[in-house]
Amino acid sequence: MPFTPSGRGTVYTYTEVHRAPSPAFGEEVPYTIALIDLEEGLRLPGRLTGSDAPRCGARVELDASPDGYPVFRLLPEDGQP
């Protein structure tokens, strides 16, 4: 049986990137990278969107990503999309 994660979880920790690691990311700074604890028990890195003020423990949901890397969207405080 294949494993299919729900894509929902919480922010374990995060960092805001203010200096582009390469010229390819120059127009994207600042951006937020986070470690997400998925409901299924896995911890996954990804970009974080949806707020200028993330916090550890915030609820997130996997969002679409054009480049195939995980992007998580912060959910409102009430947990609803």
TIPA-467994 format. One record per atom (N, C-alpha, C): residue in one letter; z, y, x; atom name; residue number from 1. Coordinates in steps of 0.2 Angstrom, whole numbers, plus 5000, padded with zeros to 4 digits. Layout:
N
<pt "A" <Z Y X> "CA" NUM>
...
***
This chain:
81
<pt "M" <5000 4994 5004> "N" 1>
<pt "M" <5000 5000 5000> "CA" 1>
<pt "M" <5000 5006 5005> "C" 1>
<pt "P" <4995 5011 5004> "N" 2>
<pt "P" <4995 5017 5008> "CA" 2>
<pt "P" <5000 5022 5006> "C" 2>
<pt "F" <5003 5025 5011> "N" 3>
<pt "F" <5008 5030 5010> "CA" 3>
<pt "F" <5005 5037 5008> "C" 3>
<pt "T" <5007 5040 5003> "N" 4>
<pt "T" <5004 5046 5001> "CA" 4>
<pt "T" <5010 5051 5000> "C" 4>
<pt "P" <5011 5056 5004> "N" 5>
<pt "P" <5017 5060 5003> "CA" 5>
<pt "P" <5016 5065 4998> "C" 5>
<pt "S" <5021 5068 4995> "N" 6>
<pt "S" <5021 5072 4989> "CA" 6>
<pt "S" <5018 5079 4992> "C" 6>
<pt "G" <5020 5081 4998> "N" 7>
<pt "G" <5018 5088 5000> "CA" 7>
<pt "G" <5023 5093 4999> "C" 7>
<pt "R" <5029 5091 4996> "N" 8>
<pt "R" <5034 5095 4994> "CA" 8>
<pt "R" <5040 5094 5000> "C" 8>
<pt "G" <5044 5099 5001> "N" 9>
<pt "G" <5049 5099 5006> "CA" 9>
<pt "G" <5053 5105 5007> "C" 9>
<pt "T" <5057 5106 5012> "N" 10>
<pt "T" <5061 5111 5014> "CA" 10>
<pt "T" <5059 5113 5021> "C" 10>
<pt "V" <5060 5120 5023> "N" 11>
<pt "V" <5059 5122 5029> "CA" 11>
<pt "V" <5065 5120 5033> "C" 11>
<pt "Y" <5064 5117 5039> "N" 12>
<pt "Y" <5070 5115 5044> "CA" 12>
<pt "Y" <5071 5121 5048> "C" 12>
<pt "T" <5066 5123 5051> "N" 13>
<pt "T" <5066 5129 5056> "CA" 13>
<pt "T" <5059 5132 5056> "C" 13>
<pt "Y" <5059 5138 5059> "N" 14>
<pt "Y" <5052 5142 5059> "CA" 14>
<pt "Y" <5052 5147 5065> "C" 14>
<pt "T" <5047 5149 5067> "N" 15>
<pt "T" <5046 5154 5072> "CA" 15>
<pt "T" <5040 5158 5070> "C" 15>
<pt "E" <5040 5165 5071> "N" 16>
<pt "E" <5035 5169 5070> "CA" 16>
<pt "E" <5031 5171 5076> "C" 16>
<pt "V" <5025 5170 5076> "N" 17>
<pt "V" <5021 5171 5082> "CA" 17>
<pt "V" <5018 5178 5082> "C" 17>
<pt "H" <5019 5182 5087> "N" 18>
<pt "H" <5017 5189 5087> "CA" 18>
<pt "H" <5012 5190 5093> "C" 18>
<pt "R" <5011 5185 5097> "N" 19>
<pt "R" <5006 5186 5103> "CA" 19>
<pt "R" <5002 5180 5102> "C" 19>
<pt "A" <4995 5181 5102> "N" 20>
<pt "A" <4990 5176 5101> "CA" 20>
<pt "A" <4990 5171 5107> "C" 20>
<pt "P" <4990 5164 5106> "N" 21>
<pt "P" <4990 5160 5112> "CA" 21>
<pt "P" <4983 5160 5115> "C" 21>
<pt "S" <4978 5162 5111> "N" 22>
<pt "S" <4971 5163 5114> "CA" 22>
<pt "S" <4968 5168 5110> "C" 22>
<pt "P" <4962 5170 5113> "N" 23>
<pt "P" <4958 5175 5109> "CA" 23>
<pt "P" <4956 5173 5102> "C" 23>
<pt "A" <4955 5166 5101> "N" 24>
<pt "A" <4953 5164 5095> "CA" 24>
<pt "A" <4958 5165 5089> "C" 24>
<pt "F" <4964 5166 5091> "N" 25>
<pt "F" <4970 5168 5086> "CA" 25>
<pt "F" <4971 5175 5085> "C" 25>
<pt "G" <4968 5180 5089> "N" 26>
<pt "G" <4969 5187 5090> "CA" 26>
<pt "G" <4970 5190 5083> "C" 26>
<pt "E" <4966 5189 5078> "N" 27>
<pt "E" <4966 5192 5072> "CA" 27>
<pt "E" <4971 5189 5067> "C" 27>
<pt "E" <4974 5184 5069> "N" 28>
<pt "E" <4978 5180 5064> "CA" 28>
<pt "E" <4986 5182 5065> "C" 28>
<pt "V" <4987 5185 5071> "N" 29>
<pt "V" <4994 5187 5072> "CA" 29>
<pt "V" <4996 5193 5068> "C" 29>
<pt "P" <5003 5193 5066> "N" 30>
<pt "P" <5008 5188 5066> "CA" 30>
<pt "P" <5007 5182 5061> "C" 30>
<pt "Y" <5009 5176 5063> "N" 31>
<pt "Y" <5009 5171 5058> "CA" 31>
<pt "Y" <5015 5167 5059> "C" 31>
<pt "T" <5017 5162 5055> "N" 32>
<pt "T" <5023 5158 5055> "CA" 32>
<pt "T" <5021 5151 5056> "C" 32>
<pt "I" <5025 5148 5060> "N" 33>
<pt "I" <5024 5141 5061> "CA" 33>
<pt "I" <5031 5138 5059> "C" 33>
<pt "A" <5031 5132 5056> "N" 34>
<pt "A" <5038 5129 5053> "CA" 34>
<pt "A" <5038 5122 5054> "C" 34>
<pt "L" <5044 5119 5055> "N" 35>
<pt "L" <5045 5112 5054> "CA" 35>
<pt "L" <5047 5111 5047> "C" 35>
<pt "I" <5044 5106 5043> "N" 36>
<pt "I" <5045 5105 5036> "CA" 36>
<pt "I" <5048 5098 5036> "C" 36>
<pt "D" <5054 5098 5032> "N" 37>
<pt "D" <5057 5091 5030> "CA" 37>
<pt "D" <5054 5089 5024> "C" 37>
<pt "L" <5049 5084 5024> "N" 38>
<pt "L" <5046 5082 5018> "CA" 38>
<pt "L" <5051 5078 5014> "C" 38>
<pt "E" <5050 5078 5007> "N" 39>
<pt "E" <5055 5074 5002> "CA" 39>
<pt "E" <5055 5067 5004> "C" 39>
<pt "E" <5050 5064 5008> "N" 40>
<pt "E" <5049 5057 5009> "CA" 40>
<pt "E" <5053 5055 5016> "C" 40>
<pt "G" <5056 5060 5019> "N" 41>
<pt "G" <5060 5059 5025> "CA" 41>
<pt "G" <5056 5061 5032> "C" 41>
<pt "L" <5050 5063 5032> "N" 42>
<pt "L" <5046 5065 5038> "CA" 42>
<pt "L" <5047 5072 5039> "C" 42>
<pt "R" <5047 5074 5046> "N" 43>
<pt "R" <5047 5081 5048> "CA" 43>
<pt "R" <5040 5082 5050> "C" 43>
<pt "L" <5037 5087 5048> "N" 44>
<pt "L" <5030 5089 5049> "CA" 44>
<pt "L" <5029 5096 5051> "C" 44>
<pt "P" <5025 5098 5057> "N" 45>
<pt "P" <5024 5105 5058> "CA" 45>
<pt "P" <5018 5108 5054> "C" 45>
<pt "G" <5018 5114 5053> "N" 46>
<pt "G" <5013 5117 5050> "CA" 46>
<pt "G" <5014 5125 5049> "C" 46>
<pt "R" <5008 5128 5047> "N" 47>
<pt "R" <5009 5135 5046> "CA" 47>
<pt "R" <5012 5136 5039> "C" 47>
<pt "L" <5016 5142 5039> "N" 48>
<pt "L" <5019 5144 5033> "CA" 48>
<pt "L" <5017 5150 5030> "C" 48>
<pt "T" <5015 5150 5023> "N" 49>
<pt "T" <5013 5156 5020> "CA" 49>
<pt "T" <5017 5158 5014> "C" 49>
<pt "G" <5016 5164 5011> "N" 50>
<pt "G" <5019 5165 5004> "CA" 50>
<pt "G" <5024 5170 5004> "C" 50>
<pt "S" <5027 5172 5010> "N" 51>
<pt "S" <5032 5177 5010> "CA" 51>
<pt "S" <5033 5180 5017> "C" 51>
<pt "D" <5035 5187 5018> "N" 52>
<pt "D" <5036 5190 5024> "CA" 52>
<pt "D" <5043 5188 5027> "C" 52>
<pt "A" <5047 5185 5023> "N" 53>
<pt "A" <5054 5183 5025> "CA" 53>
<pt "A" <5056 5176 5023> "C" 53>
<pt "P" <5053 5171 5027> "N" 54>
<pt "P" <5055 5164 5026> "CA" 54>
<pt "P" <5063 5163 5028> "C" 54>
<pt "R" <5065 5157 5026> "N" 55>
<pt "R" <5072 5156 5028> "CA" 55>
<pt "R" <5073 5148 5028> "C" 55>
<pt "C" <5077 5146 5032> "N" 56>
<pt "C" <5078 5139 5033> "CA" 56>
<pt "C" <5081 5136 5026> "C" 56>
<pt "G" <5079 5130 5024> "N" 57>
<pt "G" <5081 5128 5018> "CA" 57>
<pt "G" <5077 5130 5012> "C" 57>
<pt "A" <5072 5134 5013> "N" 58>
<pt "A" <5067 5136 5007> "CA" 58>
<pt "A" <5063 5131 5005> "C" 58>
<pt "R" <5061 5130 4999> "N" 59>
<pt "R" <5057 5125 4996> "CA" 59>
<pt "R" <5050 5127 4998> "C" 59>
<pt "V" <5046 5122 4999> "N" 60>
<pt "V" <5038 5123 5001> "CA" 60>
<pt "V" <5034 5118 4998> "C" 60>
<pt "E" <5028 5119 4997> "N" 61>
<pt "E" <5023 5114 4995> "CA" 61>
<pt "E" <5017 5115 4999> "C" 61>
<pt "L" <5014 5109 5000> "N" 62>
<pt "L" <5008 5109 5004> "CA" 62>
<pt "L" <5002 5112 5001> "C" 62>
<pt "D" <4999 5116 5004> "N" 63>
<pt "D" <4993 5121 5002> "CA" 63>
<pt "D" <4987 5118 5005> "C" 63>
<pt "A" <4981 5120 5002> "N" 64>
<pt "A" <4975 5119 5005> "CA" 64>
<pt "A" <4974 5122 5012> "C" 64>
<pt "S" <4970 5119 5016> "N" 65>
<pt "S" <4969 5122 5023> "CA" 65>
<pt "S" <4962 5121 5024> "C" 65>
<pt "P" <4958 5126 5026> "N" 66>
<pt "P" <4951 5125 5028> "CA" 66>
<pt "P" <4949 5121 5034> "C" 66>
<pt "D" <4954 5122 5039> "N" 67>
<pt "D" <4953 5118 5045> "CA" 67>
<pt "D" <4956 5112 5046> "C" 67>
<pt "G" <4960 5109 5041> "N" 68>
<pt "G" <4963 5103 5041> "CA" 68>
<pt "G" <4970 5102 5044> "C" 68>
<pt "Y" <4973 5108 5046> "N" 69>
<pt "Y" <4979 5108 5048> "CA" 69>
<pt "Y" <4984 5109 5042> "C" 69>
<pt "P" <4990 5107 5042> "N" 70>
<pt "P" <4995 5108 5037> "CA" 70>
<pt "P" <4996 5115 5036> "C" 70>
<pt "V" <4996 5118 5030> "N" 71>
<pt "V" <4998 5124 5028> "CA" 71>
<pt "V" <5003 5123 5022> "C" 71>
<pt "F" <5009 5126 5023> "N" 72>
<pt "F" <5014 5125 5017> "CA" 72>
<pt "F" <5015 5132 5014> "C" 72>
<pt "R" <5015 5132 5008> "N" 73>
<pt "R" <5017 5139 5004> "CA" 73>
<pt "R" <5024 5139 5002> "C" 73>
<pt "L" <5027 5144 5003> "N" 74>
<pt "L" <5034 5145 5001> "CA" 74>
<pt "L" <5034 5145 4993> "C" 74>
<pt "L" <5039 5142 4990> "N" 75>
<pt "L" <5039 5142 4983> "CA" 75>
<pt "L" <5045 5148 4981> "C" 75>
<pt "P" <5044 5151 4975> "N" 76>
<pt "P" <5049 5155 4973> "CA" 76>
<pt "P" <5056 5152 4973> "C" 76>
<pt "E" <5061 5156 4973> "N" 77>
<pt "E" <5068 5154 4973> "CA" 77>
<pt "E" <5070 5149 4968> "C" 77>
<pt "D" <5066 5149 4962> "N" 78>
<pt "D" <5068 5144 4957> "CA" 78>
<pt "D" <5064 5138 4958> "C" 78>
<pt "G" <5060 5137 4963> "N" 79>
<pt "G" <5057 5131 4964> "CA" 79>
<pt "G" <5051 5129 4961> "C" 79>
<pt "Q" <5049 5134 4956> "N" 80>
<pt "Q" <5043 5133 4952> "CA" 80>
<pt "Q" <5036 5136 4956> "C" 80>
<pt "P" <5031 5133 4956> "N" 81>
<pt "P" <5025 5135 4959> "CA" 81>
<pt "P" <5022 5142 4956> "C" 81>
***
